[in-house]
Amino acid sequence: MPLPRRTFLGGMGLLGAALRTSLSGRAGAVEIGVCADAAHFSDAVRYGFDYFEPDASEIAAMDESRFAEFRAQVLASPIRSKSFRILFRKTRVVGPDVNEREVEAYVDRTLGRCQQLGGEIMVYGSGGSRNVPEGFSRDRAWDQIRSFLRMAGDLAARHEMVIGIEALKRPDSNIINKSADSLRLVHELNHPHVKMIVDFYHMFLENEDPQIIWEARQEIVHLHFANPAGRRWPRSASESPGYEPFFDVVKKIRFHRGLSIEGNGTFEADADASMRFFREMLA
């Protein structure tokens, strides 16, 4: 099992703890993470991120040797992979040919691996898995999504994780396009391990009022963020008129969980500027 972060830092001694505090990306009560391939884990540590968010599908595809190597790397570091994105690459949960047994076995195994890396949140976006085929009943698709999330929530409980439903802009997905849709699902399911996330990039491009964050404040477990112009790592408060209203509500609800950068950029060129940006916006 992963060592608690406090235990690890205690073992590093006061000097190591002080160094980690000085480098941390934490902005107020919010932990700042970054989405990237597993090969960039060491970059996330070096640039002072609070946690790392890899693709769950990449973790699932690792052979046992590679997974053991990555797990050892994570557990030897001061941070964890606390959240995961892209649960599915090719698997479908909507449509006429869904193999529910295979889906359940895959999710169980994947959540098990993610838990070993310190996983707490599994983001469920994966637009390709839920896109409604042409001519297929949207009501039936909604029921299939609910059935999948109920099963995934039960497995998440077993692995001490939470599923976070992510709304995706069109055409990335043709269903669950707004955070209000995610909130509807959460309420319909009423499952303690199925909640929602809010992604600023998708919310802004869907022209959704950021006040949905206030409405959904009890159900939001995670945030994603990118500059909507080119889906870039954010660098400046002047980049988008949507930044200030978004962060105003995030601060109003006293959000104290993780916010991950999910966009195009590099650690070398963008990490320092992005860290300053989040500290400024969340001050």
Secondary structure as UniProt FT lines:
FT   HELIX           5..23
FT   TURN            28..29
FT   STRAND          30..35
FT   HELIX           38..40
FT   HELIX           41..46
FT   TURN            47..48
FT   STRAND          51..53
FT   HELIX           56..61
FT   HELIX           64..75
FT   STRAND          83..85
FT   TURN            96..97
FT   HELIX           100..116
FT   TURN            117..118
FT   STRAND          121..124
FT   HELIX           127..130
FT   TURN            134..135
FT   HELIX           138..158
FT   TURN            159..160
FT   STRAND          162..165
FT   TURN            170..172
FT   HELIX           179..189
FT   TURN            192..193
FT   STRAND          194..199
FT   HELIX           200..205
FT   TURN            206..207
FT   TURN            210..211
FT   HELIX           212..215
FT   TURN            216..219
FT   STRAND          220..225
FT   TURN            228..231
FT   HELIX           237..239
FT   TURN            241..242
FT   HELIX           243..252
FT   TURN            253..254
FT   STRAND          258..261
FT   HELIX           267..281
//
